[in-house]
Amino acid sequence: MIAARTYVLSTLLACTSHSTQAFVQPHPSSNTARFASSQQDGANGDAATADAPATVGTLNPSDPYSFVVPVLGDLHIDPRKMEDYTTGRDHIRAIINDAKTQLGRNHDVDNGDGIAMVSLGDLGESKNCDHNPDNPFELFAGTTQCHTMAADFFGSFGVPYEVIGGNHDLEGIDEFDSDAKNLNMFLNAHKKETPQFCRQIAEKTLLVGLGSTVFREAKFTSHEVIIDDDQIQWFEELMKSKPADEGWRIFVFSHAPPNGSGIRIIQENHVVNGCCWLNHSDEVNCRKFIEIVREHRSIKGWFSGHFHLGQDYQDSITFPTIDPSEGPYPNRGSCVFAQTSVMRAGTSRDGRQQSRLLRGTKEGFEICTVDHQDDGKVRVDASITYRDDTHEVGVYAHEDEAYDHDNYFKVYQPQFDDHGYVCGDDEELCILTPKAITEETVAWWKLSCGRVLGVVNGMM
């Protein structure tokens, strides 16, 4: 295959998202990371170490910046299988009650001062759950019964909750004939005025959520997580009004991650089907979220679910910069991205049953795992310390506990002269691969139109 055929290849690639220039490579082996949120600060900021004392998550009732937020991943509630949800709720309740005890003296904890819970969506099982005798084929996800049950479940934790829609939350296709009607029911069930949310959880600290609003009307796949233009405009205006240099710390929640986050994904499912990242099929809006993160250093963390993968892999959390030995500067602003697992065993893709816990103080924040297979044990995964309003130092708290090089991959953005780059700009004749393409081939080419064409897992 030679350069003369590049036009045809670029035309084919134009059918996909231009912004998803990343494809996959095995995760590097490093077990610690440090970062500063500006490339000009040098390699990666202060020399933090994995055994540094973790104090940024220690709650203090006299600290107006102290807060605790349990984060629940994809629930996919099946009303016939509630045991894991009951167990998981007990684990989260114990954390909430402990936080109330620590913060209660100076915080109105029952009304969300310092404590609230966030759900990342996909609340119902996408199959018939024997829930409607009149329609044995109806999916449970997206129905009134589903969201009423989910709202009752969230209301039993004893603190205010926020929820955003995932790709299954408007799936009540037998009950509703439009996305607008389904969305209206979703909002009413959870007492929401809008698909997005903004909650001040502590001093100068916001929780911000963005929800998917399209299912039936999706241009490509119904399971793309689509944030509509009104939400994007609202989000950008909110970020402009809460700048980092005024001391704001913002934590964002969405069902799928933004492209550019670098967290672990599933190539064979979400990438190839165009539903991996927020607004995956929209060239401009897919890129918009990471651009907002880069511009607004007040965004300190971003939590997502969607992939049903556990939190034992180190690349379930990514820092704004990486060790230079692992690759080029990724430019993720000041934001730490965190993947969130699932509560019920039957929904897990790797056997893990875990939730996230976000704990913050004036000095920084911790991202933790709540292990529902280990009696709700809390494990600190990453500790981030604020140096000033726009710079942080972060450290992974433990090694990658479950990385499987044969089964899972992470996203990366191709860079010139890396291990997969095949042809140089000055080559008139370009053989795409010196050997036949196999399942093990990893290669990429920059086309004359500026797009990138990649091969991995036997797919182009």
C-alpha positions as CSV (number, residue, x, y, z in Angstrom):
1,M,0.0,0.0,0.0
2,I,1.6,3.3,-1.1
3,A,1.2,7.0,-0.5
4,A,-0.9,7.4,-3.7
5,R,-3.7,5.7,-1.9
6,T,-3.6,8.1,1.1
7,Y,-6.5,10.1,-0.1
8,V,-8.8,7.1,-0.1
9,L,-7.7,6.1,3.4
10,S,-8.1,9.7,4.8
11,T,-11.7,9.8,3.3
12,L,-12.5,6.6,5.1
13,L,-11.1,7.9,8.4
14,A,-13.1,11.1,8.1
15,C,-16.2,9.0,8.8
16,T,-14.9,8.7,12.4
17,S,-14.1,11.4,15.0
18,H,-11.0,13.4,14.0
19,S,-10.4,14.2,17.6
20,T,-9.9,10.6,18.6
21,Q,-6.4,10.4,17.2
22,A,-5.5,8.2,20.1
23,F,-5.3,4.5,19.9
24,V,-3.9,2.0,22.3
25,Q,-0.7,0.7,23.7
26,P,0.2,-1.3,26.8
27,H,0.4,0.7,30.0
28,P,4.0,1.6,31.1
29,S,5.3,-0.1,34.2
30,S,6.0,2.9,36.4
31,N,4.3,2.6,39.8
32,T,4.6,6.2,41.0
33,A,4.0,9.6,39.4
34,R,4.5,13.3,40.3
35,F,3.0,16.2,38.6
36,A,2.8,20.0,38.4
37,S,0.0,21.4,36.5
38,S,2.1,23.5,34.2
39,Q,4.6,22.2,31.7
40,Q,6.8,25.2,32.4
41,D,7.5,24.0,35.9
42,G,10.0,21.5,34.6
43,A,9.8,17.7,34.4
44,N,7.0,16.9,36.8
45,G,6.9,19.2,39.8
46,D,8.1,18.3,43.3
47,A,9.8,15.0,44.0
48,A,6.9,13.3,45.8
49,T,7.3,9.7,46.8
50,A,4.8,6.8,47.2
51,D,5.4,6.6,50.9
52,A,4.8,10.3,51.6
53,P,2.4,10.8,54.5
54,A,-1.3,11.1,53.5
55,T,-2.7,14.1,55.4
56,V,-4.8,15.8,52.7
57,G,-7.8,13.6,53.3
58,T,-7.9,14.0,57.1
59,L,-11.2,15.8,57.9
60,N,-11.1,18.7,60.3
61,P,-14.4,20.2,61.6
62,S,-12.7,23.6,61.8
63,D,-11.6,23.4,58.2
64,P,-14.3,25.0,55.9
65,Y,-12.7,23.2,53.0
66,S,-13.2,19.7,54.4
67,F,-15.6,17.4,52.5
68,V,-16.4,13.8,51.8
69,V,-18.1,12.6,48.6
70,P,-18.9,8.9,47.9
71,V,-19.1,8.3,44.1
72,L,-21.1,5.4,42.8
73,G,-20.4,3.9,39.4
74,D,-22.8,2.2,37.0
75,L,-25.5,0.6,39.1
76,H,-27.6,-1.2,36.5
77,I,-30.1,-2.1,39.2
78,D,-31.9,-5.4,38.7
79,P,-34.9,-5.5,41.1
80,R,-34.5,-9.3,41.3
81,K,-30.8,-9.0,42.5
82,M,-30.6,-6.5,45.3
83,E,-28.2,-8.2,47.7
84,D,-25.0,-6.5,46.4
85,Y,-26.8,-3.1,46.5
86,T,-27.8,-3.6,50.1
87,T,-24.3,-4.6,51.0
88,G,-22.7,-1.7,49.1
89,R,-25.1,0.8,50.7
90,D,-24.1,-0.5,54.2
91,H,-20.4,0.2,53.3
92,I,-21.1,3.7,52.0
93,R,-23.4,4.5,55.0
94,A,-20.6,3.6,57.4
95,I,-18.3,6.1,55.7
96,I,-21.0,8.8,55.7
97,N,-21.8,8.3,59.3
98,D,-18.2,8.5,60.3
99,A,-17.8,11.7,58.3
100,K,-20.9,13.2,59.9
101,T,-19.3,12.5,63.3
102,Q,-16.1,14.2,62.3
103,L,-17.6,17.2,60.6
104,G,-20.9,17.6,62.4
105,R,-19.9,20.1,65.0
106,N,-19.4,22.9,62.5
107,H,-21.2,21.6,59.4
108,D,-24.9,21.2,58.5
109,V,-24.1,17.7,57.3
110,D,-27.7,16.5,56.8
111,N,-28.2,19.2,54.3
112,G,-25.1,18.6,52.3
113,D,-22.6,20.9,54.0
114,G,-19.4,18.9,53.6
115,I,-21.0,15.6,52.6
116,A,-23.0,14.6,49.5
117,M,-23.1,11.5,47.2
118,V,-22.8,11.4,43.4
119,S,-24.1,8.8,41.0
120,L,-22.5,8.5,37.6
121,G,-25.6,7.2,35.9
122,D,-26.7,4.0,34.1
123,L,-29.1,3.3,36.9
124,G,-31.1,0.3,35.5
125,E,-30.3,-3.1,33.9
126,S,-30.6,-3.0,30.1
127,K,-32.7,-6.2,29.9
128,N,-36.1,-7.4,31.0
129,C,-36.2,-7.9,34.8
130,D,-39.7,-9.4,35.1
131,H,-40.8,-6.0,36.2
132,N,-43.7,-5.5,33.9
133,P,-46.2,-8.3,33.5
134,D,-47.9,-6.5,30.7
135,N,-44.8,-6.4,28.6
136,P,-42.3,-9.3,29.1
137,F,-39.9,-7.8,26.6
138,E,-39.6,-4.3,28.1
139,L,-36.1,-3.3,29.2
140,F,-35.9,-2.1,32.8
141,A,-33.4,0.7,32.1
142,G,-34.9,4.1,31.6
143,T,-38.4,3.3,32.7
144,T,-40.3,5.2,35.4
145,Q,-40.1,2.1,37.6
146,C,-36.3,2.1,37.2
147,H,-35.8,5.7,38.1
148,T,-38.3,5.7,41.0
149,M,-36.5,2.7,42.4
150,A,-33.1,4.3,42.0
151,A,-34.3,7.5,43.6
152,D,-35.6,5.6,46.6
153,F,-32.2,3.8,46.8
154,F,-30.2,7.0,46.7
155,G,-32.5,8.6,49.3
156,S,-31.7,5.8,51.8
157,F,-28.1,6.9,52.2
158,G,-28.9,9.7,54.6
159,V,-27.2,12.6,52.6
160,P,-28.2,14.6,49.6
161,Y,-27.3,13.0,46.3
162,E,-26.6,14.2,42.7
163,V,-27.0,12.1,39.6
164,I,-26.2,12.5,36.0
165,G,-27.6,10.5,33.0
166,G,-25.6,7.8,31.3
167,N,-26.2,6.1,28.0
168,H,-28.8,3.7,29.4
169,D,-30.9,6.2,31.4
170,L,-33.2,7.2,28.5
171,E,-33.6,3.6,27.3
172,G,-37.3,3.5,28.2
173,I,-38.2,3.0,24.6
174,D,-41.4,1.1,25.2
175,E,-42.8,3.6,27.7
176,F,-41.7,6.9,26.0
177,D,-41.6,7.8,22.3
178,S,-39.1,10.6,22.6
179,D,-35.9,11.5,24.4
180,A,-37.5,14.7,25.7
181,K,-40.3,12.8,27.5
182,N,-37.9,10.2,28.9
183,L,-35.6,12.9,30.1
184,N,-38.4,14.8,31.7
185,M,-39.4,11.7,33.7
186,F,-35.7,11.2,34.7
187,L,-35.5,14.8,36.0
188,N,-38.8,14.6,37.9
189,A,-37.9,11.2,39.5
190,H,-34.6,12.6,40.9
191,K,-36.0,16.1,41.7
192,K,-33.6,17.7,39.2
193,E,-34.3,20.9,37.3
194,T,-31.6,20.3,34.6
195,P,-29.6,17.3,33.3
196,Q,-26.4,19.0,34.8
197,F,-25.8,20.0,38.4
198,C,-23.6,22.3,40.4
199,R,-23.3,21.9,44.2
200,Q,-21.0,23.8,46.6
201,I,-19.8,21.1,48.9
202,A,-17.3,23.2,50.9
203,E,-15.5,26.6,50.9
204,K,-14.6,27.5,47.3
205,T,-15.3,23.8,46.3
206,L,-17.9,22.8,43.7
207,L,-19.2,19.5,42.5
208,V,-20.3,19.8,38.8
209,G,-22.1,17.1,36.8
210,L,-22.8,16.8,33.0
211,G,-25.5,14.3,31.9
212,S,-26.3,12.5,28.6
213,T,-29.5,13.7,27.0
214,V,-29.7,11.8,23.7
215,F,-30.6,8.1,23.0
216,R,-33.2,7.7,20.3
217,E,-32.0,10.7,18.4
218,A,-28.3,9.8,18.4
219,K,-26.7,10.2,15.0
220,F,-24.7,7.0,15.2
221,T,-24.9,4.7,18.2
222,S,-27.6,5.2,20.8
223,H,-25.0,4.4,23.5
224,E,-22.8,7.4,22.8
225,V,-22.7,9.6,25.9
226,I,-23.8,12.9,24.5
227,I,-23.6,16.2,26.4
228,D,-25.8,18.7,24.6
229,D,-24.7,22.1,23.5
230,D,-26.7,24.0,26.2
231,Q,-24.8,22.0,28.9
232,I,-21.4,22.6,27.3
233,Q,-22.1,26.3,27.1
234,W,-23.3,26.3,30.7
235,F,-20.2,24.4,31.8
236,E,-17.8,26.7,30.0
237,E,-19.4,29.8,31.4
238,L,-19.4,28.3,34.9
239,M,-15.7,27.6,34.7
240,K,-15.0,31.1,33.5
241,S,-16.8,32.5,36.6
242,K,-14.9,30.3,39.0
243,P,-11.2,30.8,38.2
244,A,-8.4,29.1,39.9
245,D,-6.6,32.3,40.9
246,E,-9.6,33.1,43.1
247,G,-9.1,29.8,44.9
248,W,-11.9,27.7,43.4
249,R,-11.5,23.9,43.3
250,I,-13.9,22.1,41.0
251,F,-14.6,18.3,40.7
252,V,-16.5,17.2,37.6
253,F,-18.6,14.1,37.1
254,S,-19.8,12.5,33.8
255,H,-20.8,9.0,32.8
256,A,-18.1,8.6,30.2
257,P,-14.7,10.3,30.4
258,P,-13.6,13.0,28.0
259,N,-11.2,12.2,25.2
260,G,-7.7,13.1,26.4
261,S,-8.1,11.8,29.9
262,G,-5.9,8.8,29.3
263,I,-7.7,6.4,31.6
264,R,-8.2,2.8,30.8
265,I,-10.8,1.9,28.2
266,I,-12.0,-1.2,26.3
267,Q,-10.9,-1.1,22.7
268,E,-13.1,-4.0,21.4
269,N,-16.3,-2.5,22.8
270,H,-16.5,1.3,23.4
271,V,-13.8,2.5,21.0
272,V,-14.8,0.6,17.9
273,N,-18.5,1.4,18.5
274,G,-18.0,5.1,18.9
275,C,-19.2,5.4,22.5
276,C,-16.0,5.6,24.4
277,W,-15.6,9.3,25.2
278,L,-18.0,12.1,25.7
279,N,-19.5,13.2,22.4
280,H,-17.3,10.6,20.7
281,S,-18.7,11.1,17.2
282,D,-18.7,14.9,17.2
283,E,-15.3,16.1,16.0
284,V,-15.5,19.5,17.7
285,N,-17.3,18.7,20.9
286,C,-15.4,15.5,21.6
287,R,-12.3,17.7,21.8
288,K,-14.0,20.5,23.7
289,F,-13.9,19.0,27.2
290,I,-10.2,18.5,27.4
291,E,-9.7,22.0,26.0
292,I,-11.8,23.4,28.8
293,V,-9.8,21.3,31.3
294,R,-6.6,22.7,29.9
295,E,-7.8,26.3,30.0
296,H,-9.4,26.3,33.5
297,R,-7.0,25.2,36.2
298,S,-9.7,25.3,38.8
299,I,-10.8,21.8,37.5
300,K,-9.0,19.5,39.9
301,G,-10.7,16.2,39.4
302,W,-13.0,14.4,36.9
303,F,-14.8,11.2,37.8
304,S,-16.4,8.8,35.2
305,G,-17.8,5.3,35.0
306,H,-19.1,3.6,31.8
307,F,-16.5,0.8,31.3
308,H,-17.4,-1.4,34.3
309,L,-13.7,-1.9,35.1
310,G,-12.1,-2.0,38.5
311,Q,-10.0,0.5,40.3
312,D,-6.9,-1.7,41.0
313,Y,-5.2,-0.6,37.8
314,Q,-2.9,2.4,38.1
315,D,-4.3,3.8,34.9
316,S,-7.8,3.9,36.4
317,I,-6.4,7.3,37.7
318,T,-4.3,9.6,35.5
319,F,-2.4,12.7,36.6
320,P,-2.1,15.9,34.5
321,T,1.5,15.1,33.6
322,I,3.5,11.9,33.6
323,D,7.1,10.9,34.1
324,P,9.1,11.9,31.0
325,S,10.3,8.3,30.7
326,E,6.7,7.2,30.1
327,G,6.0,9.5,27.2
328,P,5.4,13.1,26.1
329,Y,3.6,15.8,28.1
330,P,-0.2,15.0,27.9
331,N,-1.5,18.4,28.9
332,R,-4.4,17.6,31.2
333,G,-4.5,21.0,32.9
334,S,-4.6,20.6,36.7
335,C,-7.1,17.7,36.5
336,V,-6.8,14.2,37.9
337,F,-9.1,11.8,36.1
338,A,-10.6,8.8,37.9
339,Q,-12.4,5.7,36.6
340,T,-15.2,4.3,38.8
341,S,-16.1,0.7,39.1
342,V,-19.5,-1.0,39.9
343,M,-21.3,-2.2,42.9
344,R,-23.0,-5.4,41.7
345,A,-21.0,-8.5,40.8
346,G,-23.1,-9.3,37.7
347,T,-22.3,-5.9,36.1
348,S,-18.5,-6.1,36.5
349,R,-16.2,-6.8,33.5
350,D,-13.2,-7.9,35.6
351,G,-14.7,-9.2,38.8
352,R,-14.2,-6.1,40.9
353,Q,-16.9,-4.5,43.0
354,Q,-15.8,-1.0,44.0
355,S,-17.0,2.6,44.5
356,R,-14.9,5.8,44.8
357,L,-14.5,8.0,47.7
358,L,-13.3,11.7,47.3
359,R,-12.0,13.4,50.5
360,G,-10.8,16.9,50.5
361,T,-9.3,19.6,52.8
362,K,-7.7,23.0,52.4
363,E,-4.4,21.2,51.7
364,G,-5.6,18.9,48.9
365,F,-7.6,15.8,48.3
366,E,-7.5,12.0,48.2
367,I,-9.1,9.6,45.7
368,C,-9.9,6.3,47.4
369,T,-11.4,2.9,46.6
370,V,-14.3,1.4,48.7
371,D,-14.0,-2.3,48.2
372,H,-17.3,-4.0,48.4
373,Q,-15.7,-7.4,48.3
374,D,-13.6,-6.6,51.4
375,D,-16.3,-5.4,53.9
376,G,-16.1,-1.9,52.5
377,K,-12.4,-1.4,53.2
378,V,-11.2,2.1,52.2
379,R,-7.9,2.2,50.3
380,V,-6.2,5.5,49.4
381,D,-5.3,5.3,45.7
382,A,-3.9,8.8,45.0
383,S,-3.1,11.8,47.2
384,I,-2.9,15.3,45.7
385,T,-1.5,18.3,47.6
386,Y,-2.0,21.9,46.5
387,R,1.1,23.9,46.1
388,D,-0.9,27.0,45.2
389,D,-4.1,27.8,43.3
390,T,-2.8,26.4,40.0
391,H,-0.1,23.8,40.9
392,E,-0.4,20.5,42.7
393,V,1.8,17.5,43.5
394,G,0.2,14.1,43.2
395,V,1.4,10.6,44.1
396,Y,-0.1,7.1,43.5
397,A,-0.5,5.5,46.9
398,H,0.2,1.9,45.7
399,E,1.5,-0.1,42.8
400,D,-0.8,-1.3,40.0
401,E,-2.4,-4.3,41.7
402,A,-4.0,-6.0,38.8
403,Y,-2.6,-4.9,35.5
404,D,-3.0,-7.6,32.8
405,H,-0.9,-6.8,29.8
406,D,-2.7,-9.4,27.6
407,N,-6.2,-8.3,28.3
408,Y,-6.4,-4.5,28.9
409,F,-4.9,-1.5,27.1
410,K,-4.9,2.2,27.7
411,V,-5.3,5.1,25.3
412,Y,-2.3,7.2,24.1
413,Q,-1.9,9.9,21.5
414,P,0.7,9.0,18.8
415,Q,3.9,11.1,18.8
416,F,6.4,11.3,16.0
417,D,9.3,8.9,16.3
418,D,7.6,6.7,18.9
419,H,7.6,3.0,18.6
420,G,4.6,2.8,16.3
421,Y,5.4,5.5,13.8
422,V,6.1,4.0,10.4
423,C,6.7,6.6,7.7
424,G,8.5,9.9,7.7
425,D,7.3,13.1,6.0
426,D,10.1,13.0,3.5
427,E,9.3,9.6,2.2
428,E,7.5,9.6,-1.2
429,L,6.8,5.9,-1.1
430,C,5.5,4.4,2.1
431,I,5.0,0.7,2.9
432,L,2.5,0.7,5.6
433,T,3.9,-2.3,7.4
434,P,7.1,-4.3,6.6
435,K,5.2,-7.5,7.6
436,A,1.7,-8.8,7.3
437,I,-0.7,-7.2,9.8
438,T,-1.7,-9.5,12.6
439,E,-3.5,-9.2,15.9
440,E,-0.2,-8.1,17.5
441,T,0.5,-5.3,15.0
442,V,0.6,-1.8,16.5
443,A,1.4,0.9,13.9
444,W,0.2,4.4,12.8
445,W,0.6,6.9,10.0
446,K,0.1,10.6,9.7
447,L,-2.0,11.3,6.6
448,S,-1.5,14.3,4.3
449,C,-4.9,15.7,5.5
450,G,-3.6,15.9,9.1
451,R,-5.5,12.9,10.4
452,V,-4.0,9.8,12.0
453,L,-4.6,6.3,10.8
454,G,-3.8,3.5,13.2
455,V,-3.8,-0.3,13.4
456,V,-4.2,-2.2,16.6
457,N,-5.8,-5.6,17.6
458,G,-6.1,-6.4,13.9
459,M,-8.4,-3.3,13.3
460,M,-7.7,-0.2,11.3
